[in-house]
Every structure is written in structure tokens, then in C-alpha cells.
């Protein structure tokens, strides 16, 4: 409809999105939570358009920033995910430089919400149980 | 003592045949998936994302990291 503001949809496909997922989660937390709470009230597709536009804009902004600052590591990581059935545990070697680049340039860390207190996050363990043959 | 090379011909044949089958199967899977290994253990989420990839790039395994869709600029 013409009266709604126009927001360009996110053009990223599944692998780069999965690579950037935790960063989108920490950067866009408030907008994502607003949208989810709004949708929890009413699952009608036309209901949460404003919050949805905010989510899209935030994610688009983050992807643009990541591409400007960390393009090589980002592309390497999602290229690796594509070769490996999009499983994170098989791409730790590419994930480490990406995480350090994003931390330096954009200040975002990958926080895994369900980790028990006192345990290192899965992506930081030196010798995980489930791993590739080559680290 | 001379080695019985005639007896090893069937073994060699079997190994070659299995090898060729495996090679061609791998080639065919990779050709269908744009040079990448096929995806497995797909859940509903993965199927939806793959359908979305198809709409964005025209192929189930096509990937792009553009922030916006260049042609369409409609809101939801």
C-alpha cells in the first residue's frame, strides 16, 4: 500500500545471515524483542508492521557495517558454512578472526544466551567434544 | 616366486568400478548444488530459508550478502 513507509527488504541469503546472526542479536536486541512481543499478542501478518520495519532497518544497517569493516572475514566464514551444511562447529577456524574483527571495529561480541554460569562458551573451548578432524 | 597378477585383475576391476561410481555420484551432487556438498538433516526452518534463498537468487544454494534487494524497494 502506498501510505506505508517503504523499507528495502534484507537481501542477505541464509549463509551470511547465519554467520552474522549473533551480532544481529546483540546489536538489534531491543527492536527484535519489541517485534517478538508484539507478534505474541497477535499473529496476524498485518499487525506488527512498524516493529518489523525497525527490525529490517537495524539488520540492514548492521550487515552494511559488517561488510564495510570486515568483508574478507565475513565472506570467508559464510563461505565455510556453505561448504559444511551451515553447522557452526565445523567453521571455528574462520569464526575466530571474524569475531575478533567485529569486536575491534564494531564492538560486538558473540554471546550465547544458554551457556551455564562459569562455563566457557562453546565457540571458545579449546578442544570441544564435537569438532572437525582438522581444527 | 612370481606374483599371481591375473588373480588381482578382478579386485582391481571392482575397486575401479566402485571408485568411478563414487566419483561420478559426488560430481553429480556437487553439480546440483553449485559446487558445494548437498545439505542434509534439513528441518522446516532450513527448508523455509532455502525457499527464501531461491526467491532471492534464483537457485536453492545461491548465496549473496547484499544488505538490500537491489530491484525491489517495497515495504512489507
Backbone of each chain as ProteinMPNN parsed JSONL, in Angstrom:
{"seq_chain_A": "XXXXXXXXXXXXXXXXXXXXXXXXXXXXXXXXXXXXXXXXXXXXXXXXXXXXXXXXXXXXXXXXXXXXXXXXXXXXXXXXXXXXXXXXXXXXXXXXXXXXXXXXXXXXXXXXXXXXXXXXXXXXXXXXXXXXXXX", "coords_chain_A": {"N_chain_A": [[0.83, -1.202, 0.0], [0.398, 2.287, -0.661], [0.498, 4.155, 1.387], [2.126, 3.301, 3.445], [5.404, 3.538, 4.923], [8.33, 3.056, 2.907], [10.535, 0.37, 3.088], [13.53, -1.091, 2.241], [13.767, -4.533, 1.686], [15.69, -7.041, 3.433], [18.453, -8.213, 1.696], [20.078, -10.35, 2.143], [21.105, -13.72, 1.967], [20.677, -17.127, 3.324], [23.197, -18.172, 4.39], [25.121, -15.97, 4.899], [23.513, -14.609, 6.665], [23.242, -16.394, 8.764], [25.859, -16.441, 9.591], [26.18, -13.855, 10.559], [24.402, -13.875, 12.602], [24.535, -13.896, 15.529], [25.615, -11.421, 15.985], [23.714, -9.704, 14.935], [21.793, -10.305, 16.783], [22.889, -9.226, 19.175], [23.256, -6.556, 18.501], [20.775, -5.586, 17.603], [18.958, -5.953, 19.627], [16.807, -4.719, 21.149], [14.919, -3.948, 19.219], [14.29, -6.392, 18.027], [13.202, -7.756, 20.203], [10.957, -6.153, 20.791], [9.472, -6.613, 18.443], [8.983, -9.376, 18.64], [7.489, -9.554, 21.016], [5.306, -8.022, 20.281], [4.247, -9.586, 18.199], [3.558, -11.775, 19.651], [1.221, -11.046, 20.817], [-0.621, -10.985, 18.681], [-0.916, -12.895, 15.827], [-1.478, -12.086, 13.297], [-0.631, -11.194, 9.934], [-0.627, -8.458, 9.218], [-0.201, -7.041, 11.504], [2.16, -6.17, 13.044], [3.64, -4.174, 11.65], [5.151, -1.797, 11.957], [7.088, -2.352, 13.935], [8.319, -4.399, 12.585], [9.434, -3.069, 10.392], [11.358, -1.589, 11.72], [13.049, -3.606, 12.66], [13.984, -4.653, 10.233], [15.377, -2.443, 9.23], [17.386, -2.116, 11.15], [18.81, -4.525, 10.941], [19.671, -4.371, 8.293], [21.353, -2.163, 8.459], [23.333, -3.166, 10.165], [24.435, -5.254, 8.629], [25.459, -3.83, 6.493], [27.435, -2.35, 7.822], [29.088, -4.416, 8.732], [29.949, -5.441, 6.319], [31.399, -3.296, 5.299], [33.491, -3.087, 7.156], [34.576, -5.669, 7.793], [34.814, -7.338, 5.573], [36.328, -9.433, 4.277], [36.756, -11.443, 6.25], [34.135, -12.001, 6.924], [33.061, -12.95, 4.481], [34.672, -15.204, 4.208], [33.868, -16.709, 6.402], [31.11, -17.212, 5.932], [31.317, -18.526, 3.539], [32.66, -20.846, 4.337], [30.651, -21.941, 5.997], [28.714, -22.536, 4.096], [29.905, -24.648, 2.771], [29.708, -26.587, 4.655], [27.219, -27.632, 5.469], [26.064, -25.588, 6.918], [26.758, -25.66, 9.635], [27.827, -24.547, 12.711], [29.892, -25.63, 14.294], [31.769, -26.672, 12.635], [33.22, -24.672, 11.538], [35.001, -23.192, 13.091], [37.589, -22.184, 12.807], [37.404, -20.159, 10.914], [35.71, -18.571, 12.215], [36.915, -17.407, 14.404], [38.779, -15.241, 13.536], [36.779, -13.595, 12.434], [35.142, -12.96, 14.634], [37.015, -11.539, 16.206], [37.621, -9.395, 14.525], [35.101, -8.139, 14.242], [34.704, -7.432, 16.889], [36.777, -5.602, 17.353], [36.265, -3.575, 15.393], [33.483, -3.009, 15.474], [32.647, -3.427, 18.027], [31.083, -5.569, 18.952], [30.268, -8.567, 20.658], [30.067, -12.163, 20.5], [27.522, -13.577, 22.105], [26.326, -16.357, 23.704], [23.209, -17.203, 24.654], [22.325, -19.416, 26.295], [24.398, -20.533, 27.842], [25.681, -22.272, 30.678], [26.421, -20.821, 33.9], [29.759, -19.83, 34.505], [30.902, -21.586, 32.737], [32.897, -21.834, 29.773], [31.947, -20.345, 26.667], [30.689, -22.29, 23.91], [31.988, -21.712, 21.505], [34.428, -20.917, 22.372], [35.854, -22.872, 23.628], [38.809, -24.78, 23.94], [39.408, -27.517, 23.152], [36.858, -28.907, 21.883], [34.165, -31.348, 22.316], [32.633, -32.117, 20.126], [33.845, -31.862, 17.043], [35.655, -30.908, 14.05], [37.914, -32.956, 12.088], [40.221, -31.571, 11.458], [41.4, -28.692, 13.044]], "CA_chain_A": [[0.0, 0.0, 0.0], [1.24, 3.471, -0.852], [0.607, 5.028, 2.563], [3.116, 2.804, 4.394], [6.778, 3.9, 4.548], [8.977, 1.982, 2.17], [11.823, -0.074, 3.613], [14.049, -2.147, 1.375], [13.911, -5.8, 2.403], [17.051, -7.539, 3.585], [18.773, -9.045, 0.547], [21.059, -11.374, 2.503], [20.55, -15.085, 1.976], [20.752, -17.806, 4.612], [24.526, -18.39, 4.986], [25.651, -14.77, 5.543], [22.635, -14.279, 7.789], [23.594, -17.266, 9.867], [27.172, -16.018, 10.053], [26.045, -12.604, 11.303], [23.224, -13.991, 13.465], [24.722, -13.481, 16.922], [25.878, -9.979, 16.014], [22.403, -9.072, 14.779], [21.11, -10.461, 18.062], [23.317, -8.299, 20.216], [23.127, -5.169, 18.061], [19.382, -5.192, 17.369], [18.195, -6.694, 20.626], [15.546, -4.095, 21.566], [13.931, -3.981, 18.137], [13.841, -7.767, 17.863], [12.307, -8.123, 21.31], [9.68, -5.458, 20.556], [8.72, -7.3, 17.395], [8.505, -10.675, 19.095], [6.409, -9.369, 21.988], [4.136, -7.556, 19.548], [3.675, -10.722, 17.484], [2.994, -12.721, 20.616], [-0.171, -10.659, 21.053], [-1.498, -11.227, 17.546], [-0.082, -13.438, 14.758], [-1.959, -11.589, 12.015], [0.516, -10.629, 9.211], [-0.642, -7.008, 9.105], [-0.267, -6.402, 12.814], [3.343, -5.535, 13.64], [4.435, -3.671, 10.535], [6.116, -0.766, 12.357], [8.228, -3.006, 14.574], [9.001, -5.165, 11.547], [10.279, -2.155, 9.616], [12.536, -1.251, 12.531], [13.944, -4.776, 12.65], [14.651, -4.737, 8.93], [16.358, -1.358, 9.086], [18.536, -2.383, 12.024], [19.619, -5.609, 10.381], [20.324, -3.876, 7.072], [22.445, -1.296, 8.893], [24.441, -3.968, 10.682], [25.083, -6.003, 7.547], [26.271, -2.87, 5.746], [28.64, -2.044, 8.592], [29.974, -5.58, 8.729], [30.576, -5.568, 5.002], [32.416, -2.248, 5.155], [34.662, -3.245, 8.01], [35.151, -6.998, 7.943], [34.276, -8.082, 4.432], [37.061, -10.665, 3.965], [36.49, -12.492, 7.246], [32.711, -12.344, 6.819], [32.873, -13.824, 3.318], [35.331, -16.49, 4.473], [33.078, -17.512, 7.338], [29.894, -17.813, 5.38], [31.729, -19.499, 2.533], [32.902, -22.099, 5.034], [29.369, -22.507, 6.431], [28.037, -23.116, 2.936], [30.504, -25.949, 2.431], [29.623, -27.529, 5.767], [25.846, -27.804, 5.937], [25.723, -24.482, 7.816], [26.927, -26.027, 11.034], [28.836, -23.66, 13.272], [31.049, -26.262, 14.919], [32.754, -27.046, 11.638], [33.855, -23.488, 10.955], [35.561, -22.357, 14.161], [38.826, -21.529, 12.377], [37.074, -18.896, 10.247], [34.893, -17.748, 13.093], [37.741, -16.628, 15.339], [39.132, -13.919, 13.002], [35.589, -12.757, 12.257], [34.745, -12.424, 15.94], [37.943, -10.51, 16.682], [37.468, -8.196, 13.673], [33.859, -7.434, 14.595], [34.873, -6.846, 18.216], [37.607, -4.402, 17.233], [35.715, -2.491, 14.578], [32.105, -2.642, 15.786], [32.394, -3.557, 19.455], [30.067, -6.576, 19.278], [30.765, -9.919, 20.937], [29.093, -13.226, 20.304], [27.096, -14.081, 23.412], [25.372, -17.459, 23.53], [22.387, -16.99, 25.855], [22.024, -20.524, 27.2], [25.555, -21.195, 28.478], [25.621, -22.278, 32.142], [27.36, -19.882, 34.518], [31.074, -20.363, 34.824], [31.469, -22.377, 31.645], [33.216, -21.053, 28.581], [31.036, -20.559, 25.553], [31.093, -23.386, 23.021], [32.929, -21.325, 20.462], [35.727, -20.539, 22.922], [36.523, -24.032, 24.226], [39.989, -25.148, 23.17], [39.224, -28.806, 22.47], [35.472, -29.318, 22.079], [33.861, -32.758, 22.111], [32.154, -32.265, 18.758], [34.699, -30.98, 16.252], [36.17, -31.488, 12.811], [39.2, -33.637, 12.211], [41.253, -30.52, 11.486], [40.825, -27.587, 13.807]], "C_chain_A": [[0.868, 1.258, 0.0], [1.457, 4.251, 0.43], [1.641, 4.547, 3.566], [4.515, 3.229, 3.96], [7.469, 2.732, 3.861], [10.321, 1.657, 2.791], [12.307, -1.198, 2.724], [14.251, -3.41, 2.193], [15.357, -6.241, 2.437], [17.373, -8.499, 2.449], [19.73, -10.162, 0.864], [20.395, -12.729, 2.498], [20.954, -15.803, 3.254], [22.152, -17.896, 5.205], [25.114, -17.121, 5.596], [24.813, -14.366, 6.746], [22.985, -15.121, 8.999], [24.943, -16.865, 10.451], [27.049, -14.798, 10.945], [25.021, -12.701, 12.411], [23.44, -13.473, 14.883], [24.993, -11.993, 17.024], [24.598, -9.196, 15.822], [21.654, -9.144, 16.105], [21.567, -9.477, 19.109], [23.126, -6.854, 19.793], [21.677, -4.705, 18.045], [18.445, -5.752, 18.419], [16.828, -6.065, 20.913], [14.495, -4.204, 20.465], [13.374, -5.379, 17.941], [12.865, -8.171, 18.963], [10.954, -7.44, 21.183], [8.838, -6.217, 19.556], [8.157, -8.611, 17.898], [7.368, -10.541, 20.096], [5.133, -8.923, 21.293], [3.471, -8.72, 18.834], [3.05, -11.72, 18.437], [1.555, -12.374, 20.929], [-1.081, -11.147, 19.94], [-0.666, -11.674, 16.348], [-0.521, -12.995, 13.372], [-0.828, -10.907, 11.244], [0.529, -9.111, 9.172], [-0.48, -6.303, 10.431], [0.977, -5.622, 13.212], [4.24, -4.884, 12.595], [5.492, -2.676, 10.981], [7.346, -1.4, 13.0], [9.032, -3.792, 13.555], [9.912, -4.291, 10.708], [11.529, -1.791, 10.396], [13.553, -2.38, 12.526], [14.714, -4.838, 11.336], [15.713, -3.666, 8.796], [17.592, -1.623, 9.922], [19.426, -3.448, 11.43], [20.359, -5.152, 9.134], [21.529, -3.032, 7.432], [23.634, -2.115, 9.361], [25.173, -4.703, 9.578], [25.957, -5.049, 6.725], [27.55, -2.555, 6.501], [29.616, -3.205, 8.595], [30.683, -5.706, 7.396], [31.64, -4.509, 4.799], [33.678, -2.595, 5.907], [35.323, -4.6, 7.921], [34.805, -7.889, 6.769], [34.972, -9.424, 4.235], [36.734, -11.777, 4.945], [35.044, -12.959, 7.164], [32.491, -13.315, 5.667], [33.498, -15.19, 3.553], [34.462, -17.352, 5.369], [31.83, -18.064, 6.687], [30.186, -18.723, 4.209], [31.982, -20.849, 3.165], [31.603, -22.749, 5.47], [28.639, -23.163, 5.276], [28.587, -24.477, 2.581], [30.192, -27.004, 3.47], [28.229, -27.64, 6.331], [25.436, -26.769, 6.967], [25.749, -24.877, 9.286], [28.078, -25.226, 11.602], [30.09, -24.392, 13.716], [32.121, -26.628, 13.912], [33.508, -25.85, 11.086], [34.465, -22.591, 12.017], [36.785, -21.595, 13.69], [38.549, -20.22, 11.647], [36.322, -17.964, 11.181], [35.745, -16.865, 13.985], [38.18, -15.297, 14.763], [37.919, -13.016, 12.807], [35.179, -12.141, 13.582], [35.692, -11.338, 16.419], [37.828, -9.25, 15.836], [36.221, -7.423, 14.053], [34.0, -6.786, 15.962], [35.688, -5.566, 18.144], [36.876, -3.252, 16.55], [34.337, -2.051, 15.046], [31.757, -2.803, 17.253], [31.36, -4.598, 19.841], [30.735, -7.899, 19.594], [29.651, -10.914, 20.713], [28.756, -13.796, 21.672], [26.06, -15.156, 23.175], [24.497, -17.5, 24.766], [22.249, -18.18, 26.79], [23.199, -21.11, 27.951], [25.428, -21.139, 29.993], [26.694, -21.353, 32.708], [28.697, -20.542, 34.76], [31.678, -21.215, 33.739], [31.807, -21.468, 30.499], [32.142, -21.312, 27.532], [31.609, -21.613, 24.612], [32.145, -22.943, 22.015], [34.286, -20.953, 21.021], [36.476, -21.711, 23.537], [37.672, -24.462, 23.333], [39.842, -26.465, 22.451], [37.798, -29.3, 22.735], [35.273, -30.804, 21.791], [33.489, -32.999, 20.657], [32.966, -31.332, 17.88], [35.048, -31.663, 14.945], [37.449, -32.24, 13.083], [40.32, -32.613, 12.299], [40.665, -29.332, 12.183], [40.825, -26.311, 13.0]], "O_chain_A": [[1.945, 1.278, 0.596], [2.469, 4.937, 0.573], [2.01, 5.304, 4.464], [4.798, 3.278, 2.763], [7.227, 1.57, 4.187], [11.15, 2.542, 2.998], [11.576, -2.157, 2.479], [14.841, -3.366, 3.272], [16.155, -5.863, 1.578], [16.663, -9.484, 2.247], [20.166, -10.869, -0.045], [19.265, -12.882, 2.962], [21.505, -15.188, 4.167], [22.305, -17.716, 6.413], [25.578, -17.177, 6.735], [25.338, -13.843, 7.73], [23.019, -14.624, 10.125], [25.147, -16.94, 11.662], [27.726, -14.702, 11.969], [24.779, -11.714, 13.106], [22.628, -12.7, 15.39], [24.647, -11.363, 18.024], [24.395, -8.158, 16.451], [20.977, -8.198, 16.508], [20.749, -8.94, 19.857], [22.858, -6.0, 20.639], [21.376, -3.573, 18.425], [17.271, -6.0, 18.142], [15.812, -6.759, 20.925], [13.332, -4.51, 20.732], [12.177, -5.563, 17.721], [11.853, -8.826, 18.713], [9.919, -8.057, 21.434], [7.648, -6.444, 19.774], [7.001, -8.941, 17.631], [6.4, -11.3, 20.051], [4.034, -9.357, 21.636], [2.246, -8.834, 18.86], [2.115, -12.432, 18.071], [0.752, -13.246, 21.261], [-2.171, -11.657, 20.197], [0.199, -10.928, 15.89], [0.009, -13.48, 12.373], [-0.11, -10.101, 11.836], [1.605, -8.519, 9.099], [-0.608, -5.08, 10.491], [0.851, -4.492, 13.683], [5.462, -5.025, 12.648], [6.608, -2.686, 10.462], [8.483, -1.056, 12.677], [10.259, -3.855, 13.631], [11.018, -4.694, 10.348], [12.619, -1.692, 9.834], [14.756, -2.151, 12.405], [15.927, -5.044, 11.319], [16.814, -3.929, 8.313], [18.715, -1.39, 9.474], [20.649, -3.306, 11.41], [21.524, -5.495, 8.931], [22.589, -3.147, 6.818], [24.781, -1.826, 9.021], [26.402, -4.77, 9.587], [27.058, -5.41, 6.311], [28.627, -2.498, 5.908], [30.826, -3.009, 8.477], [31.867, -6.035, 7.339], [32.676, -4.782, 4.193], [34.788, -2.434, 5.399], [36.551, -4.672, 7.971], [34.53, -9.075, 6.951], [34.309, -10.444, 4.047], [36.467, -12.91, 4.545], [34.752, -14.145, 7.312], [31.843, -14.35, 5.82], [32.939, -16.212, 3.155], [34.321, -18.555, 5.151], [31.509, -19.241, 6.854], [29.387, -19.609, 3.907], [31.584, -21.88, 2.623], [31.445, -23.963, 5.341], [28.02, -24.214, 5.439], [27.85, -25.36, 2.145], [30.382, -28.194, 3.217], [28.061, -27.734, 7.547], [24.565, -27.028, 7.799], [24.885, -24.486, 10.071], [29.176, -25.223, 11.047], [31.203, -23.891, 13.559], [33.266, -26.871, 14.291], [34.372, -26.023, 10.226], [34.456, -21.369, 11.875], [37.007, -20.466, 14.127], [39.338, -19.279, 11.732], [36.289, -16.748, 10.987], [35.376, -15.732, 14.294], [37.987, -14.276, 15.424], [38.015, -11.803, 12.995], [34.901, -10.944, 13.656], [35.253, -10.33, 16.972], [37.925, -8.145, 16.368], [36.259, -6.199, 14.178], [33.47, -5.696, 16.181], [35.352, -4.567, 18.781], [36.86, -2.122, 17.039], [34.032, -0.859, 15.025], [30.691, -2.367, 17.688], [30.807, -4.535, 20.939], [31.658, -8.317, 18.895], [28.468, -10.576, 20.731], [29.597, -14.419, 22.321], [25.039, -14.916, 22.53], [24.999, -17.807, 25.848], [22.069, -17.978, 27.991], [23.025, -22.109, 28.649], [25.105, -20.088, 30.548], [27.732, -21.128, 32.086], [28.755, -21.699, 35.178], [32.863, -21.542, 33.807], [31.13, -20.47, 30.255], [31.512, -22.37, 27.518], [32.821, -21.807, 24.522], [33.075, -23.688, 21.704], [35.214, -20.696, 20.255], [37.631, -21.556, 23.931], [37.532, -24.507, 22.111], [40.12, -26.544, 21.255], [37.56, -30.026, 23.7], [36.088, -31.437, 21.121], [33.957, -33.95, 20.031], [32.795, -30.116, 17.962], [34.771, -32.847, 14.755], [38.003, -32.169, 14.18], [41.247, -32.752, 13.097], [39.51, -28.989, 11.928], [40.375, -25.273, 13.486]]}, "seq_chain_B": "XXXXXXXXXXXXXXXXXXXXXXXXXXXXXXXXXXXXXXXXXXXXXXXXXXXXXXXXXXXXXXXXXXXXXXXXXXXX", "coords_chain_B": {"N_chain_B": [[59.275, -65.963, -6.19], [56.827, -65.678, -8.691], [54.319, -63.039, -8.708], [50.754, -63.575, -8.539], [49.344, -62.085, -10.882], [47.15, -62.217, -12.553], [45.098, -62.981, -10.924], [44.594, -60.774, -9.457], [43.339, -59.036, -11.091], [40.401, -59.055, -11.137], [39.919, -57.938, -8.558], [41.112, -55.438, -8.876], [39.441, -54.439, -10.839], [36.947, -54.332, -9.534], [37.545, -52.447, -7.547], [38.106, -50.234, -9.127], [35.621, -49.88, -10.379], [33.866, -49.284, -8.196], [35.119, -47.01, -7.347], [34.834, -45.274, -9.553], [32.047, -45.051, -9.638], [31.542, -43.789, -7.177], [32.939, -41.405, -7.557], [31.575, -40.257, -9.742], [29.042, -39.999, -8.611], [29.537, -38.148, -6.541], [30.34, -35.995, -8.125], [27.958, -35.464, -9.468], [26.257, -34.728, -7.34], [27.554, -32.415, -6.437], [27.361, -30.882, -8.724], [24.637, -30.392, -8.842], [24.435, -28.752, -6.688], [25.744, -26.353, -7.024], [28.558, -26.73, -6.852], [28.964, -27.165, -4.18], [28.87, -29.313, -1.227], [25.913, -31.375, -0.804], [23.035, -30.377, 1.224], [21.979, -31.668, 4.369], [19.92, -33.387, 6.826], [17.747, -31.591, 7.038], [15.586, -29.215, 8.515], [12.267, -27.863, 9.113], [12.703, -25.106, 9.348], [15.132, -24.83, 7.909], [14.248, -25.564, 5.378], [12.483, -23.492, 4.815], [14.26, -21.324, 4.785], [15.831, -22.048, 2.62], [13.976, -21.908, 0.561], [13.586, -19.183, 0.634], [16.151, -18.323, -0.14], [16.032, -19.221, -2.736], [14.105, -17.51, -3.776], [15.493, -15.119, -3.559], [17.843, -15.454, -5.064], [17.425, -17.173, -7.207], [18.308, -19.775, -7.215], [18.489, -22.778, -5.323], [20.791, -23.005, -3.73], [22.068, -20.659, -4.025], [23.92, -17.867, -2.861], [24.072, -14.659, -1.361], [25.461, -11.652, -0.07], [24.268, -9.163, -0.038], [23.101, -6.185, 1.483], [20.599, -5.06, 0.879], [17.732, -5.644, -1.232], [18.336, -5.153, -4.533], [16.536, -4.613, -6.7], [13.855, -4.559, -5.799], [12.061, -2.299, -3.784], [10.063, -2.346, -1.854], [7.912, -1.873, 0.96], [6.888, -3.991, 3.714]], "CA_chain_B": [[58.056, -66.521, -6.792], [56.102, -64.594, -9.412], [53.015, -62.713, -8.072], [49.644, -64.0, -9.424], [48.692, -60.826, -11.251], [45.834, -62.431, -13.176], [44.074, -63.091, -9.882], [44.3, -59.443, -8.901], [42.571, -58.23, -12.054], [39.022, -58.791, -10.671], [39.934, -56.975, -7.442], [41.371, -54.107, -9.43], [38.231, -54.027, -11.563], [35.934, -53.949, -8.54], [37.938, -51.187, -6.906], [37.919, -49.156, -10.102], [34.194, -49.621, -10.612], [33.32, -48.562, -7.045], [35.707, -45.676, -7.333], [34.211, -44.444, -10.59], [30.671, -44.753, -9.201], [31.588, -42.776, -6.13], [33.386, -40.143, -8.143], [30.502, -39.665, -10.555], [27.956, -39.587, -7.716], [29.989, -36.906, -5.913], [30.304, -34.945, -9.143], [26.562, -35.108, -9.757], [25.713, -33.977, -6.203], [28.134, -31.08, -6.431], [26.841, -30.112, -9.859], [23.299, -29.925, -8.491], [24.476, -27.811, -5.585], [26.674, -25.264, -7.358], [29.924, -26.996, -6.434], [29.086, -27.383, -2.739], [28.255, -30.574, -0.825], [24.486, -31.177, -0.563], [22.661, -30.177, 2.621], [21.3, -32.846, 4.915], [19.259, -33.16, 8.116], [17.066, -30.299, 6.922], [14.35, -29.065, 9.278], [11.34, -26.922, 8.489], [13.391, -23.819, 9.284], [16.077, -24.835, 6.8], [13.523, -25.575, 4.107], [11.966, -22.141, 4.57], [15.382, -20.453, 4.404], [16.267, -22.405, 1.266], [12.987, -21.316, -0.358], [13.89, -17.751, 0.596], [17.333, -18.174, -0.986], [15.62, -19.389, -4.129], [13.448, -16.275, -4.222], [16.46, -14.031, -3.663], [18.921, -15.626, -6.038], [17.076, -17.999, -8.353], [18.806, -21.143, -7.09], [18.372, -23.172, -3.914], [22.037, -22.855, -2.969], [22.72, -19.394, -4.327], [24.054, -17.03, -1.678], [24.563, -13.313, -1.594], [25.424, -10.946, 1.201], [23.841, -7.776, -0.196], [22.213, -5.768, 2.573], [19.237, -4.782, 0.421], [17.405, -6.216, -2.526], [18.546, -4.007, -5.426], [15.444, -4.283, -7.613], [12.59, -4.267, -5.122], [12.197, -1.484, -2.58], [8.734, -2.203, -1.258], [7.83, -2.214, 2.379], [6.172, -5.271, 3.915]], "C_chain_B": [[57.261, -65.434, -7.483], [54.747, -64.328, -8.759], [51.885, -63.061, -9.046], [48.819, -62.8, -9.883], [47.346, -61.031, -11.91], [44.727, -62.489, -12.131], [43.698, -61.737, -9.307], [43.489, -58.584, -9.852], [41.123, -58.009, -11.591], [38.962, -57.792, -9.525], [40.119, -55.568, -7.973], [40.14, -53.553, -10.133], [37.158, -53.547, -10.601], [36.259, -52.603, -7.927], [37.711, -50.029, -7.864], [36.449, -48.827, -10.267], [33.571, -48.861, -9.45], [33.821, -47.131, -7.029], [35.039, -44.747, -8.335], [32.786, -44.071, -10.199], [30.665, -43.642, -8.17], [31.958, -41.413, -6.667], [32.268, -39.47, -8.917], [29.34, -39.218, -9.683], [28.299, -38.262, -7.057], [29.889, -35.736, -6.883], [28.879, -34.48, -9.394], [25.961, -34.324, -8.601], [26.237, -32.56, -6.192], [27.606, -30.228, -7.573], [25.446, -29.585, -9.554], [23.321, -28.837, -7.44], [25.497, -26.715, -5.798], [28.045, -25.499, -6.769], [30.086, -27.202, -4.941], [28.485, -28.738, -2.388], [26.768, -30.357, -0.544], [24.191, -31.009, 0.916], [21.855, -31.368, 3.101], [20.723, -32.479, 6.276], [18.515, -31.821, 8.113], [15.796, -30.303, 7.743], [13.458, -28.091, 8.533], [11.968, -25.545, 8.333], [14.32, -23.75, 8.069], [15.364, -24.822, 5.461], [12.985, -24.187, 3.781], [13.087, -21.212, 4.13], [15.853, -20.763, 2.995], [15.279, -21.852, 0.236], [13.222, -19.817, -0.487], [15.123, -17.463, -0.262], [16.965, -18.278, -2.45], [14.958, -18.112, -4.639], [14.445, -15.142, -4.379], [17.438, -14.204, -4.799], [18.566, -16.51, -7.218], [17.592, -19.421, -8.29], [18.759, -21.507, -5.616], [19.625, -22.937, -3.097], [22.735, -21.533, -3.272], [22.808, -18.537, -3.083], [24.531, -15.658, -2.093], [24.554, -12.59, -0.263], [25.104, -9.471, 0.99], [22.952, -7.387, 0.966], [20.783, -5.528, 2.11], [19.01, -5.474, -0.903], [17.459, -5.075, -3.54], [17.31, -3.622, -6.224], [14.185, -3.845, -6.879], [12.826, -3.373, -3.936], [10.817, -1.234, -1.998], [8.802, -2.458, 0.219], [6.984, -3.471, 2.508], [4.7, -5.08, 3.652]], "O_chain_B": [[57.045, -64.368, -6.907], [54.086, -65.262, -8.304], [52.035, -62.865, -10.253], [47.742, -62.53, -9.35], [46.485, -60.154, -11.854], [43.585, -62.109, -12.389], [42.619, -61.57, -8.74], [43.003, -57.52, -9.468], [40.647, -56.875, -11.644], [38.097, -56.916, -9.492], [39.408, -54.636, -7.595], [39.833, -52.365, -10.04], [36.538, -52.503, -10.808], [35.398, -51.734, -7.796], [37.195, -48.98, -7.479], [36.062, -47.659, -10.292], [32.83, -47.902, -9.666], [33.086, -46.185, -6.747], [34.72, -43.598, -8.027], [32.356, -42.934, -10.395], [29.896, -42.684, -8.265], [31.376, -40.397, -6.288], [32.034, -38.27, -8.774], [28.714, -38.194, -9.956], [27.47, -37.354, -7.009], [29.43, -34.649, -6.535], [28.609, -33.285, -9.518], [25.232, -33.358, -8.828], [25.485, -31.611, -5.969], [27.422, -29.019, -7.43], [25.099, -28.473, -9.95], [22.359, -28.082, -7.299], [26.06, -26.201, -4.832], [28.65, -24.569, -6.235], [31.204, -27.393, -4.463], [27.68, -29.27, -3.152], [26.383, -29.278, -0.094], [24.974, -31.431, 1.767], [21.135, -31.997, 2.326], [20.997, -31.406, 6.813], [18.63, -31.027, 9.047], [15.016, -31.254, 7.694], [13.82, -27.564, 7.481], [11.788, -24.889, 7.307], [14.314, -22.781, 7.309], [15.803, -24.161, 4.52], [13.021, -23.751, 2.631], [12.907, -20.405, 3.218], [16.232, -19.858, 2.251], [15.683, -21.384, -0.829], [13.08, -19.246, -1.568], [15.149, -16.491, -1.017], [17.485, -17.552, -3.297], [15.2, -17.678, -5.765], [14.268, -14.285, -5.244], [17.83, -13.228, -5.438], [19.351, -16.591, -8.164], [17.349, -20.205, -9.207], [18.964, -20.652, -4.755], [19.539, -22.693, -1.894], [23.862, -21.308, -2.831], [21.849, -18.484, -2.313], [25.293, -15.508, -3.048], [23.72, -12.885, 0.592], [25.591, -8.616, 1.73], [22.123, -8.188, 1.397], [19.844, -5.768, 2.87], [19.951, -5.842, -1.605], [16.697, -4.116, -3.417], [17.049, -2.435, -6.414], [13.525, -2.885, -7.277], [13.718, -3.654, -3.135], [10.44, -0.103, -1.691], [9.673, -3.194, 0.682], [6.429, -3.956, 1.522], [3.925, -6.03, 3.765]]}, "name": "protein", "num_of_chains": 2, "seq": "XXXXXXXXXXXXXXXXXXXXXXXXXXXXXXXXXXXXXXXXXXXXXXXXXXXXXXXXXXXXXXXXXXXXXXXXXXXXXXXXXXXXXXXXXXXXXXXXXXXXXXXXXXXXXXXXXXXXXXXXXXXXXXXXXXXXXXXXXXXXXXXXXXXXXXXXXXXXXXXXXXXXXXXXXXXXXXXXXXXXXXXXXXXXXXXXXXXXXXXXXXXXXXXXXXX"}
